[in-house]
């Protein structure tokens, strides 16, 4: 049975098989968790991201790619692009955000990862409402785990702020 948990932490410090990056479509780093992951991971991540974009173009919203984790203790980084709130209707934004979680889990499974840590995708500068984002994240992960039981042992929702932590713990009933 897969364990779901929520913690308040810096995702770049976690020794898990996969951490997820809330990336932009260029995969070149930026603010928030994306910038922190690129800084902590170092040039190996940047170089892999450049190669991915050169081969496939910018990463579409809701999709994901995987790289090494560079200097971080994690094994890999899955980069996914979340929706910007207000650029599409709410239903499409929810579907795209759920796709971020599912496509990230697919790549983690393919990398034989037992543990994965997610940030609060799209809730920073992309302005997705935090509680709705938490609901979508937990539902998408729970559905994926139900369809692919025993693949991933633990999923950690890593909250950078107290508001998100409260939402996740309430929804997970922790």
ZIGIUR-V480695 format. One record per residue. N is the residue number from 1. RES is the residue in three letters. SS is DSSP state (H for helix, E for strand, C for the rest). PHI is phi in degrees with one decimal (NA if undefined). BURIAL is # if it has 9 or more other C-alpha atoms within 8 Angstrom, else .. Layout:
n-><N/N>
res-><RES/RES>
ss-><SS/SS>
phi-><PHI/PHI>
burial-><BURIAL/BURIAL>
This chain:
n-><1/2/3/4/5/6/7/8/9/10/11/12/13/14/15/16/17/18/19/20/21/22/23/24/25/26/27/28/29/30/31/32/33/34/35/36/37/38/39/40/41/42/43/44/45/46/47/48/49/50/51/52/53/54/55/56/57/58/59/60/61/62/63/64/65/66/67/68/69/70/71/72/73/74/75/76/77/78/79/80/81/82/83/84/85/86/87/88/89/90/91/92/93/94/95/96/97/98/99/100/101/102/103/104/105/106/107/108/109/110/111/112/113/114/115/116/117/118/119/120/121/122/123/124/125/126/127/128/129/130/131/132/133/134/135/136/137/138/139/140/141/142/143/144/145/146/147/148/149/150/151/152/153/154/155/156/157/158/159/160/161/162/163/164/165/166/167/168/169/170/171/172/173/174>
res-><UNK/UNK/UNK/UNK/UNK/UNK/UNK/UNK/UNK/UNK/UNK/UNK/UNK/UNK/UNK/UNK/UNK/UNK/UNK/UNK/UNK/UNK/UNK/UNK/UNK/UNK/UNK/UNK/UNK/UNK/UNK/UNK/UNK/UNK/UNK/UNK/UNK/UNK/UNK/UNK/UNK/UNK/UNK/UNK/UNK/UNK/UNK/UNK/UNK/UNK/UNK/UNK/UNK/UNK/UNK/UNK/UNK/UNK/UNK/UNK/UNK/UNK/UNK/UNK/UNK/UNK/UNK/UNK/UNK/UNK/UNK/UNK/UNK/UNK/UNK/UNK/UNK/UNK/UNK/UNK/UNK/UNK/UNK/UNK/UNK/UNK/UNK/UNK/UNK/UNK/UNK/UNK/UNK/UNK/UNK/UNK/UNK/UNK/UNK/UNK/UNK/UNK/UNK/UNK/UNK/UNK/UNK/UNK/UNK/UNK/UNK/UNK/UNK/UNK/UNK/UNK/UNK/UNK/UNK/UNK/UNK/UNK/UNK/UNK/UNK/UNK/UNK/UNK/UNK/UNK/UNK/UNK/UNK/UNK/UNK/UNK/UNK/UNK/UNK/UNK/UNK/UNK/UNK/UNK/UNK/UNK/UNK/UNK/UNK/UNK/UNK/UNK/UNK/UNK/UNK/UNK/UNK/UNK/UNK/UNK/UNK/UNK/UNK/UNK/UNK/UNK/UNK/UNK/UNK/UNK/UNK/UNK/UNK/UNK>
ss-><C/C/E/E/E/E/E/E/C/C/H/H/H/C/C/C/C/E/E/E/E/E/E/C/C/C/C/C/C/C/C/H/H/H/H/H/H/H/H/H/H/C/H/H/H/H/H/H/H/H/H/H/H/H/H/H/C/C/C/C/C/C/C/E/E/E/E/E/C/C/C/C/C/C/C/E/E/E/E/E/E/C/C/C/C/C/C/C/C/H/H/H/H/H/H/H/H/H/H/H/H/H/H/H/H/H/H/H/H/H/C/C/C/C/E/E/E/E/C/C/C/C/C/C/C/C/C/C/C/H/H/H/H/H/H/H/H/H/H/H/H/H/H/H/H/H/H/C/C/C/C/C/C/E/E/E/E/E/E/C/C/H/H/H/H/H/H/H/H/H/H/H/C/C>
phi-><NA/-78.7/-91.9/-108.9/-143.6/-127.6/-136.6/-103.6/-165.2/-94.9/-59.7/-71.0/-98.3/-83.2/-95.0/-117.5/-67.2/-139.7/-110.8/-104.4/-106.4/-81.6/-90.4/-100.7/-65.7/-82.2/60.9/-101.1/82.3/178.9/-94.3/56.4/-63.5/-60.3/-63.2/-62.9/-66.6/-64.5/-65.9/-70.2/-77.9/86.0/-67.0/-60.7/-64.7/-56.7/-62.5/-66.1/-65.4/-59.1/-63.0/-62.7/-67.3/-63.0/-78.9/-119.8/83.7/-58.4/-78.8/-69.4/-58.9/90.9/-99.9/-147.2/-136.4/-124.9/-134.7/-70.0/-102.9/59.3/-85.1/-81.0/-72.3/-69.7/-81.3/-143.5/-120.6/-100.1/-101.2/-136.0/-106.1/-85.1/-76.1/-88.7/-60.8/95.6/-90.2/-136.7/-69.4/-58.4/-60.5/-66.8/-61.3/-63.0/-61.4/-66.2/-65.2/-60.1/-61.9/-57.2/-69.0/-64.4/-67.8/-66.1/-65.1/-59.7/-67.9/-62.4/-59.7/-63.3/-88.2/60.6/-77.7/-95.9/-134.9/-140.7/-123.6/-109.1/-82.3/-87.2/-59.6/73.6/-90.7/-90.3/-66.5/-87.7/61.7/-66.0/-56.2/-59.7/-65.8/-61.6/-61.8/-64.9/-61.2/-63.4/-60.5/-64.7/-65.9/-63.0/-66.4/-60.6/-63.6/-63.0/-61.9/-65.2/-81.3/-137.1/-64.2/80.0/-77.1/-108.6/-81.3/-143.4/-124.8/-113.6/-94.0/-96.5/-98.1/-86.9/-133.7/-65.8/-57.4/-62.3/-58.6/-61.4/-61.0/-63.8/-65.7/-64.0/-69.1/-85.3/61.5/-94.0>
burial-><./#/./#/#/#/#/#/././#/#/./#/./#/#/#/#/#/#/#/#/#/#/#/#/#/#/./././#/#/#/#/#/#/./#/#/#/./#/#/#/./#/#/#/./#/#/./././././#/./#/#/#/#/#/#/#/#/#/#/./#/#/#/#/#/#/#/#/#/#/#/#/#/#/./././././././#/#/./#/#/#/#/#/#/#/#/#/#/./#/#/#/./././#/#/#/#/#/#/#/#/#/#/#/#/./#/#/#/./#/././#/#/#/#/#/#/./#/#/././#/#/./././#/./#/#/#/#/#/#/#/#/#/#/./././#/#/./#/#/#/./#/#/./.>
